Amino acid sequence: MTGALYAVSDLHVSYAENRAVVDGLRPETADDWLIVAGDVGEVFADVERTLRQLRDRFATVVWSPGNHELWTHPTDPVTLRGVARYEALVAMCRDLGVLTPEDDYPVFRGVGGPVTVAPLFVLYDYSFRAPGTTTKEESLAAAYAAGVVCTDEMLLHPDPYPDRESWCRARLAVTERRLAATDPALPTVLVNHWPLVRQPTEVLWYPEFAQWCGTDRTADWHVRHRAAVAVYGHLHIPRTTRYDGVRFEEVSLGYPREWGRRGGEPRPMRRVLGDDA
């Protein structure tokens, strides 16, 4: 197989400009795979339509949820909350033939392979606290005082868990077990909407926002689980960095006002494996 492994995230297709960008996403060969690392959109039907569109083009599509897919948005006819919403998204993906964090991790055998591609869903637990704070309560208070509050606080419900950090703990436990069972002879591509380490959040204009960006309990996963590359989004700061010798790729498109400032035509789809990745 000669296909390549590409990745993109934060398509936010509620914007017409972003839908036009998605319309232009095309594989180079019939064997190309595409990772979609969350935040396709907020409305269930938009997520379904976009993933169907991409699955019709690429040999394999691998999806990890972002916070926006998990919102129960007031304009969405699908009013499911929390775990029930996530499970409905997984069922929809399976109907489309899109792989999710609940499916067997596939092995990509194209350029740069073989590697185990592991889509993850672990949420966040407020451990990336605002500067000068030591508890979740202090960190949230600092964010509210600064006027920097993630919409998750209003729209991302943890039902039936009492809070998002409890849901995060449950997701961490099941995901660690699955990663520990992967083939030790193969490297991995770890895919998570939120960065697995805190360092990428250090360039945020508003450091208070970091508490909605991950968990310190995944800080060594890229080393412990043999990552060749870690793919993430969420921050809307597309770039390549390295931590502990492992390449991290932020592959977000982001909002039109953000990618428009960069100039030129947006090219959010990034090749993540191979000599010229």
SENUSE-464371 format. One record per residue (C-alpha): residue in one letter; x, y, z negated. Coordinates in steps of 0.001 Angstrom, whole numbers, padded with zeros to 6 digits, always signed. Layout:
AXYZ;...
END
This chain:
M+000000+000000+000000;T+001389+003407+000965;G-001150+005697-000678;A-000244+008493-003093;L-001658+009354-006506;Y-003110+012865-006747;A-004703+014713-009663;V-006942+017713-010217;S-009029+019087-013073;D-011278+021957-014126;L-013127+022226-010816;H-015987+024148-012479;V-018318+023701-009523;S-020978+026044-010907;Y-018976+028702-009003;A-019599+028848-005251;E-015935+029690-004668;N-014890+026522-006465;R-017374+024408-004547;A-015721+025663-001371;V-012338+024542-002744;V-013739+021097-003540;D-015102+020855-000009;G-011509+021134+001174;L-010056+018374-001006;R-009020+015558+001319;P-006685+012560+001087;E-003611+012291+003273;T-004090+008558+003842;A-006897+006052+003443;D-005108+004567+000392;D-004815+007754-001671;W-006147+007838-005230;L-007492+010898-007033;I-007469+011560-010784;V-010124+014036-011966;A-009114+015133-015465;G-012377+016673-016633;D-014476+019825-016434;V-016065+019079-013093;G-019074+021093-014243;E-021633+021652-016976;V-024800+020276-015365;F-025159+016518-014996;A-026343+016652-011381;D-023388+018864-010390;V-020935+016379-011899;E-022641+013484-010111;R-022731+015249-006749;T-019074+016260-006915;L-017753+012867-008029;R-019833+011192-005305;Q-018324+013566-002751;L-014785+012768-003886;R-015411+009012-004158;D-016580+008990-000546;R-013180+010378+000500;F-010583+008695-001716;A-009759+005022-002060;T-010106+005246-005852;V-011278+008041-008141;V-010387+007997-011852;W-012265+010378-014164;S-011712+011530-017738;P-014335+013796-019316;G-013704+017377-020286;N-015600+019429-022802;H-017848+021011-020149;E-019299+017672-018993;L-020148+016964-022633;W-022046+020212-023148;T-025809+020032-023496;H-026356+023132-021402;P-029703+024972-021684;T-030079+024937-017875;D-029528+021170-017570;P-032626+018942-017233;V-030519+016157-018793;T-030801+016980-022490;L-028738+014098-023890;R-026286+015001-026639;G-022967+013671-027894;V-022224+009980-027448;A-025468+009405-025527;R-024444+012037-022981;Y-020969+010550-022618;E-022425+007077-022123;A-024798+008415-019455;L-021842+010018-017653;V-019973+006699-017773;A-022998+004841-016385;M-023331+007395-013592;C-019648+007001-012707;R-019964+003239-012595;D-022901+003550-010214;L-020663+005674-007969;G-017644+003367-008261;V-015636+005977-010214;L-013375+004610-012973;T-013733+005967-016525;P-012048+005609-019937;E-014432+002721-020643;D-013245+000591-017699;D-010195-001621-017358;Y-007172+000569-016711;P-006281+000169-013024;V-002775-000449-011694;F-001732+001916-008924;R+000659+000163-006520;G+001258+002922-003998;V+004089+005451-003788;G+005833+005668-007165;G+004075+002573-008489;P+003279+000192-009902;V+001942+002099-012890;T-001008+001637-015200;V-003350+004621-014856;A-005011+005190-018235;P-007899+007696-018335;L-008383+008775-021944;F-011108+010472-023934;V-009973+011480-027416;L-011440+014994-027956;Y-009807+017278-030589;D-009837+017615-034349;Y-008851+021246-035120;S-005312+020170-036088;F-003829+022703-033621;R-004660+025386-036166;A-004563+029130-035699;P-001312+030818-036811;G-001101+031393-040550;T-003918+028980-041441;T-003803+025596-043171;T-007395+024303-043052;K-010054+023925-040394;E-012225+026453-042197;E-009458+029060-042245;S-008606+028382-038607;L-012215+028764-037472;A-012594+031933-039530;A-009518+033385-037817;A-010969+032557-034407;Y-014323+034167-035201;A-012567+037238-036588;A-010550+037525-033359;G-013651+036977-031197;V-012065+033888-029630;V-014553+031046-030079;C-014941+028067-027747;T-018467+027522-026404;D-018124+023934-027690;E-019210+025291-031070;M-022642+025918-029569;L-023027+023289-026829;L-020794+020246-027505;H-022750+018164-029982;P-021100+015180-031749;D-024292+013115-032347;P-024458+010659-034023;Y-021187+011681-035684;P-021384+014440-038311;D-018764+016567-036542;R-016421+016586-033561;E-013357+015587-035566;S-015151+012418-036715;W-015923+011586-033087;C-012276+012319-032286;R-011067+009882-034968;A-013278+007139-033577;R-012049+007779-030030;L-008419+007769-031174;A-008833+004372-032825;V-010396+002630-029836;T-008008+004268-027375;E-004892+003327-029321;R-006006-000304-029347;R-006531-000256-025588;L-003206+001414-024855;A-001379-001053-027095;A-002800-003884-024974;T-001482-002559-021627;D+001237-004454-019751;P+004514-003537-021504;A+006415-004071-018262;L+004666-001180-016542;P+004963+002564-017113;T+001741+004522-017506;V+000091+007632-016198;L-001792+009032-019193;V-004781+011158-018199;N-006560+013303-020768;H-008467+016546-020348;W-006806+018028-023432;P-002985+018064-023621;L-001527+015234-025684;V+001006+017566-027322;R+000596+021033-028766;Q+003472+022725-026926;P+001460+023661-023802;T-000850+025799-025957;E+002034+027998-027088;V+001636+030172-023973;L-002049+030917-024580;W-002887+034614-024706;Y-005139+033862-027682;P-003427+031330-029972;E-006641+030911-031979;F-008056+028934-029029;A-005529+026110-029505;Q-007704+024416-032144;W-010087+023307-029366;C-007210+021932-027267;G-006163+018592-028740;T-005004+016662-031772;D-001593+016219-033356;R-002315+012484-033631;T-001428+012019-029954;A+001900+013859-030225;D+004022+010747-029565;W+001726+008858-027194;H+003689+009847-024095;V+006760+008158-025592;R+005086+005270-027388;H+002960+004286-024395;R+005677+004537-021718;A+004300+007502-019788;A+005921+008227-016435;V+003751+011334-016360;A+000973+012811-018511;V-001842+014596-016674;Y-004099+017151-018360;G-006165+020279-017747;H-008336+022474-019992;L-005890+025372-020421;H-006268+026716-016865;I-002482+027222-016733;P-001349+024886-013930;R+002331+024039-014306;T+004908+021291-014797;T+006714+020877-018133;R+008756+018158-019840;Y+008609+016950-023413;D+010896+014171-024687;G+011965+013634-021085;V+008404+012965-019897;R+006828+015093-017188;F+003514+016765-018059;E+001323+018049-015218;E-001425+020608-015840;V-003598+020246-012744;S-006490+022648-013328;L-008174+024801-010706;G-009899+027049-013248;Y-012291+029938-012687;P-012197+032053-009492;R-011054+035115-011431;E-008033+033090-012591;W-006905+031361-009414;G-007710+034482-007398;R-004989+036385-009267;R-002372+033884-008109;G-002896+034842-004471;G-003172+032626-001408;E-005470+029679-000893;P-005844+027547-004031;R-004315+024078-003696;P-005236+022441-006986;M-004742+018807-005941;R-001266+017774-007065;R+000707+014639-006245;V+001867+013191-009552;L+004077+010260-008514;G+006852+009762-005992;D+010159+011369-005081;D+008602+014698-004154;A+005978+014835-006921;
END
